[in-house]
Amino acid sequence: MSNRSGSIRRFSRCSSTLCLAVLVAAVSTLPAHASSQARIVRLSDVHGLVQIDKNSGLGFENAFLNLPVTQGTQLRTRDNGRVEIEFEDGSTLRLAPNSQLTFSTLNLNDAGTRISAINLIDGTAYVNWLGKDSDTFTMNFSGDNVSLDHAAHFRVFTSAAQTKVAVFKGVVQIAGPAGTVIVEKRKMVTFAGDDKPTLAKNIEEEPLDSWDKQAVDYHDQYSAKNNSSPYAYGLSDLNYYGAYTPVPGYGMLWQPFFAGAGWNPFMDGAWSWYPGAGYMFVSAYPWGWMPYRYGTWVTVPGVGWMWQPGNWTTWSAMPNYAISTPPGFHPPVAPSGTVKTIVVGRGGPVLSPTLPSRLTIARGSAGLDVPRGAVADLKSVNHQVAKSGLVQLEPMPHFGASSGATFGSRTGSSYSPLSMGDSMSPSGMRTNTNATTNSSHASGGGEHH
């Protein structure tokens, strides 16, 4: 299969320091030969007020979708905040409101095994660990810990007064000063002070259990196809928000739904600074992880921007694009002279925990602001948007279990078509293709660029 993508460019001509940072990021994903190999995982879903401390010297900043997470990072959620972290194999960790944790270890050992250790300081966390490739996961909380080298799905709540661990799938072994407790599927254990752990035969349900289950269902359904990469993080979103198309001379290329010929993939996002690595470009699009970390963006005549998978051994801080670009294309330039988050276009949107009363999808939006799993068949809606330019959808209060794709809201609602006019005003469409357009939507408390 031939490859017409030709020469590849980074976003901008980088300084020697930034180029070195990119090289460090690339080397960190090569096969491991030492236990100090660093890893980078992803904030894959963010709702409400979530804050992140990246060890940048700025303390806690507002977090947003697709931010890279490195070793030593701290996350905390406020009253209405919740967040999901996705690991390379597709395993996920979800943090409920009023919770805090630290990623104490994210590395590779000399055998190439991924080692993840999380300290849950306070609050509630849901873990769905897939147990692939002998990777290991440890969660520490209140002097106890769970260590996994196998698949398990569980919930942990910890506070100064007590700790509760509920197991939804698999078997979890909890080790601590008082010994070891084994908790099987659909059972839970409570630790309170120096008292003996109390095992329960049934799980006490919590309000956010449904959120966790819907998220697991979403990943289970949409990660089950189209994976030609050694990684799974971001795969669910690629399969939900877009589709692959065979293109002569290029092979299989991916494109988001609702893109349009005038859209470009670098018009909405943010520059986020990381110690030892410099600025990384963070996409605002809900599917915007894998296409910005691997492979190459190319422009296909008459079709527009499409992503060509590949370059799996190189983790990119700044996305690659083919040297041949459309007229007037202006890629963002990495900031200098600051370490603050710099917003590009819409920045990194933070979604509400509840679905809006009406969802409008326009040509050129590329899925921005479409909650994941909220629309049962985005492909069909994509055809409608291609014809009319804009489609409005309204929530459905109930849906059948057989619908297969209606996940993602706290209420279980999905969207159905409200109106699909054949003629729409151009003002209802997104036509701006300037990659550095300013917006009043400031993500993460950053500056506009």
C-alpha positions in Angstrom: 0.0 0.0 0.0 1.5 3.3 -1.1 1.6 6.4 1.1 1.0 9.8 -0.4 1.2 11.8 2.9 4.8 12.8 1.9 6.9 14.9 4.2 5.6 15.6 7.7 5.7 18.8 9.7 5.2 19.5 13.4 3.0 22.3 14.4 5.7 24.9 14.4 9.4 25.5 14.2 10.4 24.6 17.7 13.2 26.0 19.8 16.0 23.6 20.8 14.5 23.2 24.2 11.1 22.3 22.9 12.5 20.0 20.3 14.4 18.2 23.0 11.1 17.9 25.0 9.4 16.3 22.0 12.3 13.9 21.7 12.0 13.0 25.3 8.3 12.3 25.0 8.9 10.2 21.9 11.7 8.1 23.6 9.5 7.5 26.6 7.1 5.3 24.6 9.8 3.1 23.0 10.1 -0.5 24.3 11.3 -0.2 27.9 14.8 -1.0 29.0 14.7 0.5 32.4 12.2 0.9 35.2 12.4 4.7 34.9 10.5 4.9 31.6 7.8 7.5 31.9 4.2 7.1 30.6 1.5 9.5 29.7 -2.3 8.8 30.1 -5.4 10.8 29.3 -8.2 12.8 30.9 -10.9 11.2 28.7 -14.1 12.7 30.2 -14.4 15.9 32.3 -17.6 17.3 33.8 -18.0 20.3 36.1 -15.2 21.7 38.2 -12.1 19.4 38.0 -8.7 20.7 38.9 -5.2 19.4 38.1 -1.7 20.0 39.5 0.9 19.1 36.9 3.9 20.1 39.1 4.3 23.1 36.9 4.6 25.5 39.8 1.1 26.9 39.2 -0.6 24.7 41.8 -4.1 23.5 40.9 -5.5 24.7 37.6 -8.8 23.9 36.0 -8.7 20.7 34.0 -10.3 19.9 30.7 -10.7 17.1 28.2 -7.7 15.3 26.7 -5.1 16.8 29.0 -2.1 14.4 29.3 -1.5 13.0 32.8 2.0 12.3 33.9 3.6 10.8 37.0 3.2 13.0 40.1 0.0 14.6 38.8 -2.7 15.4 41.3 -6.4 15.6 40.5 -9.3 16.8 42.6 -13.0 17.3 41.9 -15.4 19.8 43.5 -19.1 19.5 44.3 -20.3 19.1 40.7 -17.0 17.7 39.2 -16.3 14.3 37.9 -13.6 13.0 35.7 -12.4 9.9 33.8 -8.8 8.8 33.2 -8.1 6.4 30.4 -5.0 4.2 30.4 -3.2 2.9 27.3 -5.0 -0.5 27.2 -8.4 1.1 27.6 -8.7 0.6 31.4 -10.4 3.5 33.1 -10.5 5.2 36.5 -13.4 7.6 37.4 -13.3 10.1 40.2 -16.6 11.2 41.8 -17.3 14.7 43.2 -15.3 16.0 46.2 -12.5 13.5 45.7 -8.7 13.8 45.3 -5.9 11.5 44.1 -2.3 11.4 43.1 -0.7 9.4 40.2 2.3 8.4 42.3 3.6 5.9 39.6 3.2 5.8 35.8 6.1 4.0 34.3 7.4 0.9 32.6 9.7 -1.8 34.1 12.6 -3.4 32.3 10.3 -6.0 30.8 8.0 -3.5 29.3 5.2 -4.0 31.8 3.2 -0.8 32.6 3.1 -0.1 36.3 0.4 2.3 37.6 0.0 3.3 41.3 -2.7 5.7 42.5 -3.1 7.3 45.9 -6.7 8.0 46.6 -6.5 10.7 49.2 -10.2 11.3 49.8 -13.5 10.6 48.2 -14.8 8.0 45.7 -13.1 6.3 42.7 -14.3 3.7 40.3 -11.8 1.5 38.6 -12.3 -0.8 35.6 -9.0 -2.5 35.1 -8.8 -4.7 32.1 -5.8 -6.7 33.1 -4.1 -6.8 29.7 -0.4 -7.6 28.9 0.5 -8.3 32.5 0.2 -4.6 33.4 -0.2 -3.9 37.1 -2.4 -1.5 39.0 -2.2 -0.5 42.7 -4.6 1.9 44.5 -3.6 3.1 48.0 -6.1 4.5 50.4 -6.2 5.1 54.2 -3.2 2.7 54.9 -4.7 -0.1 52.8 -4.2 -1.0 49.1 -5.6 -3.0 46.2 -3.0 -4.5 43.8 -4.1 -6.0 40.5 -2.5 -8.0 37.8 -5.9 -9.3 36.5 -9.2 -7.8 35.4 -11.5 -6.2 38.0 -14.1 -3.6 38.4 -14.6 -2.0 41.8 -15.5 1.2 43.7 -13.5 2.7 46.6 -14.8 5.3 49.1 -12.4 6.6 51.7 -12.5 9.3 54.4 -11.1 9.9 57.8 -13.9 7.9 59.4 -14.2 4.8 57.2 -13.3 3.1 53.9 -15.7 1.0 51.7 -14.7 -1.2 48.8 -17.4 -2.7 46.5 -16.5 -5.2 43.8 -18.6 -5.3 40.6 -16.5 -7.7 38.7 -13.6 -10.0 39.4 -11.9 -10.6 42.8 -10.1 -7.8 44.8 -7.6 -8.4 47.5 -7.1 -5.6 50.0 -3.9 -5.6 52.0 -3.3 -3.4 55.1 -1.9 -3.3 58.6 -4.6 -5.6 59.9 -4.0 -8.3 57.2 -5.5 -9.2 53.9 -9.2 -9.3 53.0 -10.5 -10.9 49.8 -13.7 -9.4 48.3 -15.5 -11.3 45.6 -17.9 -10.1 42.9 -21.0 -8.4 44.1 -19.7 -8.1 47.6 -18.3 -5.2 49.7 -16.2 -4.6 52.8 -16.2 -1.7 55.2 -13.2 -0.6 57.3 -13.8 1.7 60.3 -11.0 2.7 62.6 -9.4 -0.2 64.3 -12.5 -2.4 64.1 -12.5 -5.6 62.3 -13.4 -5.3 58.6 -17.1 -5.9 57.9 -17.9 -8.0 54.9 -21.3 -7.6 53.3 -23.0 -10.1 50.9 -24.5 -7.3 48.8 -23.3 -4.0 47.4 -24.8 -0.8 48.7 -25.7 1.2 45.6 -24.4 4.8 45.2 -26.0 7.5 43.0 -23.0 7.6 40.6 -23.0 3.8 40.0 -25.1 4.4 37.0 -22.6 6.9 35.6 -19.9 4.4 36.0 -21.8 1.6 34.4 -22.8 3.7 31.4 -19.2 4.7 30.9 -18.0 1.1 31.0 -20.8 0.1 28.6 -19.7 2.9 26.2 -16.1 1.7 26.1 -17.1 -1.9 25.8 -19.2 -1.3 22.8 -17.1 1.2 20.8 -13.6 -0.1 21.5 -14.5 -3.5 20.1 -13.6 -2.6 16.4 -11.2 -0.9 14.1 -8.1 -1.2 16.3 -5.0 -1.6 14.2 -2.8 0.1 16.9 -1.0 -1.2 19.9 -3.1 1.2 22.1 -6.7 1.3 23.0 -7.0 4.7 24.8 -9.1 7.0 22.6 -10.3 4.2 20.4 -13.9 4.2 21.7 -14.2 7.9 20.8 -12.8 7.4 17.3 -15.4 4.7 16.6 -18.3 6.8 18.1 -17.4 10.2 16.6 -16.2 9.3 13.2 -15.4 6.6 10.6 -12.6 5.1 8.5 -12.7 5.4 4.7 -10.4 3.7 2.2 -8.6 6.4 0.2 -6.6 5.5 -2.9 -2.9 6.1 -2.3 -3.3 6.6 1.4 -5.1 3.4 2.7 -7.6 3.7 5.5 -8.1 7.2 6.8 -10.3 8.4 9.7 -12.4 11.5 9.7 -14.8 12.9 12.4 -18.4 13.2 11.5 -19.7 16.8 10.8 -16.2 17.9 9.6 -16.9 19.6 6.3 -14.3 20.6 3.7 -13.5 23.9 5.5 -12.8 22.4 8.9 -9.3 21.9 10.2 -8.3 19.8 13.2 -6.3 22.5 14.9 -8.9 25.2 15.3 -10.0 24.4 18.8 -7.8 23.3 21.7 -5.2 24.7 24.1 -1.5 24.7 24.8 -0.7 23.2 28.2 2.7 23.4 29.8 4.4 20.4 31.5 7.6 20.5 33.5 10.5 18.8 31.6 8.4 18.6 28.4 7.3 22.1 27.6 4.0 22.9 25.8 1.8 20.2 24.5 -1.2 20.8 22.2 -4.5 19.6 23.7 -7.4 19.1 21.3 -10.9 20.3 22.4 -12.7 17.6 20.4 -14.1 14.7 22.4 -12.3 12.2 20.1 -9.1 14.3 20.2 -6.5 12.0 21.7 -5.1 9.4 19.4 -5.1 11.5 16.2 -3.1 14.2 18.0 -0.5 11.8 19.6 0.2 9.4 16.7 -0.1 9.2 13.0 -0.4 12.1 10.5 -3.1 14.5 9.5 -3.5 14.8 5.7 -5.7 16.8 3.4 -7.6 14.9 0.7 -8.9 17.0 -2.2 -12.7 17.3 -2.1 -12.9 15.7 1.3 -10.8 17.8 3.7 -8.6 16.8 6.6 -8.3 13.1 7.5 -6.2 11.3 9.9 -3.7 8.6 8.8 -2.9 6.1 11.6 0.7 5.1 12.3 3.9 6.2 14.1 3.0 4.1 17.0 6.4 4.1 18.6 6.4 7.9 18.9 4.2 9.8 21.3 3.8 13.3 19.9 3.5 16.4 22.1 2.6 18.3 18.9 0.6 16.6 16.1 2.1 15.8 12.8 0.5 17.0 9.5 1.5 16.4 5.9 3.5 19.2 4.2 0.7 19.7 1.6 -1.9 21.9 3.3 -5.0 23.9 2.1 -4.5 27.5 1.1 -4.7 29.9 4.1 -3.9 27.2 6.6 -2.3 28.6 9.8 -1.3 26.0 12.4 -1.1 27.2 16.0 2.4 28.2 17.2 3.6 27.0 20.6 3.6 29.9 23.1 6.8 31.3 24.6 7.6 33.3 27.6 4.9 31.8 29.9 3.8 28.5 31.4 0.1 29.4 31.6 -2.5 27.5 29.6 -3.1 29.2 26.3 -6.6 28.7 24.7 -7.0 28.3 20.9 -10.5 28.8 19.6 -13.0 27.1 21.8 -10.3 25.7 24.1 -11.0 22.7 26.2 -14.8 22.6 26.9 -16.1 21.4 30.2 -19.4 19.7 29.9 -22.3 19.9 32.3 -23.2 16.7 34.2 -26.6 16.8 32.6 -27.7 16.8 29.0 -28.8 20.1 27.5 -32.5 20.5 26.6 -31.7 20.6 22.9 -28.6 19.6 21.0 -27.7 21.4 17.8 -25.1 19.8 15.5 -23.8 21.9 12.6 -21.5 21.2 9.6 -17.9 22.0 10.6 -18.5 21.2 14.3 -16.7 17.9 14.1 -18.5 16.6 17.1 -17.6 19.4 19.4 -20.0 19.7 22.4 -21.7 16.4 21.5 -21.8 14.4 24.7 -20.3 10.9 24.1 -22.9 8.2 23.6 -25.8 10.7 23.8 -26.9 10.2 20.2 -27.7 6.6 19.2 -26.5 6.8 15.6 -24.1 9.7 14.8 -23.5 8.3 11.3 -27.1 8.8 10.3 -27.1 12.3 11.8 -23.9 13.0 9.9 -25.7 12.3 6.6 -28.5 14.7 7.6 -26.0 17.4 8.5 -24.2 16.9 5.2 -27.5 17.6 3.4 -29.0 20.5 5.4 -26.0 22.0 7.3 -27.6 21.8 10.7 -29.7 19.4 12.7 -31.4 19.9 16.1 -32.1 17.0 18.4 -34.1 16.7 21.6 -33.7 14.3 24.5 -35.7 11.1 24.7 -36.8 10.4 28.3 -36.5 6.6 27.8 -34.7 4.2 25.5 -34.7 0.5 25.0 -31.8 -1.7 26.1 -31.5 -2.9 22.5 -30.7 0.6 21.2 -27.0 -0.2 21.9 -25.6 3.3 21.9 -27.5 5.5 24.2 -25.1 5.9 27.1 -23.4 8.9 28.7 -26.1 10.8 30.6 -27.0 10.7 34.3 -30.6 10.3 33.4 -30.2 7.7 30.7 -31.6 10.0 28.1 -30.6 10.0 24.4 -31.3 12.4 21.6 -33.7 12.0 18.7 -34.2 14.3 15.7 -36.3 17.4 16.4 -36.1 19.1 13.0 -34.1 18.6 9.9 -34.8 21.4 7.4 -33.6 21.2 3.9 -32.6 24.9 3.8 -30.7 26.4 6.7 -29.3 29.9 7.2 -25.5 30.1 6.8 -25.4 31.8 10.1 -26.4 28.5 11.7 -23.2 26.9 10.4 -19.7 27.1 11.7 -17.7 28.5 8.8 -14.6 29.9 10.5 -11.5 27.9 9.5 -8.9 30.1 11.2 -6.9 27.8 13.5 -6.2 30.6 16.0 -9.6 32.2 16.2 -10.2 33.7 19.7 -13.2 32.7 21.7 -14.9 33.8 24.9 -14.8 30.2 26.0 -11.7 30.2 28.3 -10.7 26.7 29.3 -8.7 25.9 32.3 -8.4 29.5 33.4 -5.9 30.0 30.6 -5.1 33.0 28.4 -6.4 33.4 24.9 -4.0 33.0 22.0 
